[in-house]
Amino acid sequence: MNICYRIELSEAERTQLQTMLSGGKQAARKLKRAQILLAADAGVSDETIAESIAVGGSTVYRTKRRFVEGNLERALSEEPRPGAARKLSGPEEALLVATACAKPPAGRARWTLELLAGEIVRLTQHNSLSRETVRRRLAENALKPWQQKMWCVPKIDGEYVARMEDVLDLYAAPSDPQHPVVCFDESPVQLIGETRPPLPAAPGQIECIDYEYRRCGTVNLFVMVDAHRPWRRVKVSEQRTACDFARCMRELVDVDFPQAERIRVVMDNLSTHTPGALYEAFPAAEAHRLLGRLEYHFTPKHASWLNMVEIEIGVLKGQCLDRRIATREGLEREIAAWERERNAAGVRVRWMFTTENARVKMGRAYPKTASPEPLAKGS
């Protein structure tokens, strides 16, 4: 036999519930419990409350009981619900995790929820297993076997640290017009043309392009960025041979920084990035002159993130190159417009990672060396 519970709210409780309902930023079930308590406090019958709020009579009864036997907070909160027994036992869950971490079956690039469910059914006594059960167990173990992340772990030795700190010190040094720091890199670009004219955008209609396209060859971009001032330049070339690199260095010396005493160039370890490339492209006297104005600083192997120009290349691809451009001439026009606008806007890369940061964040990866022996007296 159900007990008839009488609701009598205090003024503070009534105000709290009314404020909650006017705000509306609560779970729907919690708001309905607040409506039940206010209606019951006003003397409305349980049947009327259930009908007007669209809940069952048992919900009205439980809410009133939890308020009378407990307090307002208990009446508004969720009542613990008994859940179903876990489908997978401890050993079976361990088997699922081990399977998800193993190689997928032949013919499949990676595991899916359906594949894993079928494999666990095959390996256990279960007749069936839902993909939701598999998803929940994997989520509890922070596993997503259908995802992949590309990474490269370099060998951090003395050479790696020396090159890293050399580059970071260049970035941290004050700007010196006589000794500018220029970050340099290369990036290939695929020229792509349309097979049919795109349909332009219109009100209520986005631009439509045909899924078919026409390959028109590739070109190379030489990208340069000043580490200390808002300047960048992009040169388009057919190839990226040692001679192309050498000609780019000559333009850097004679066109971009003719007044600089020495240009410090940060670049990666590509085989064409050598002093010898200039001797392959120019007479010895010319190559010697150019090298007298250049100072190469190489990033560590597998550490392109240390080259500031990588950030600029990402911006270039996102702002300018994320579309179909069919000809080299068209590409050069678009890049030149992007370059002029970005230079005029005074945009530059704000590098925050310093040598001190590296020693703190990457301290464990630094080579462990013995303490230097003290110098003998008189030495």
Buried (B, 14 or more C-beta within 10 A) or exposed (E): EEEEBEBEBEEEBBEBBEEBBEEEEBEEEEBBBBBBBBBBBEEBEBEEBBEEBEBEEEBBBBBBBBBBEEEBEEBBEEEEEEEEEEBBEEEBBEBBBEBBEEEBEEEEEEBBBEBBBBBBEEEBEBEEBEBEBBBBBBEEEEBEBBEEEEEEEEEBEEEBBEBBBBBBEBBEEEEEEEBBBBBBBBBEBEBBEEEEEEEEEEEEEEEEBEEEBEEBEEBBBBBBBBBBBBBBBBBBBEEBBBBBBBBBBBBBBEEBBEEBEBBBBBBBBBEBBBBEBBBBBBEEEBBEBBBEBBBBBBBBBBBBEBBBBBBBBEBBEEEBBEEBBBEBEBBBEBBEEBBEEBBEEEBBBEBEBBBEEBEEEEEEBBEEEEEEEEEEEEE
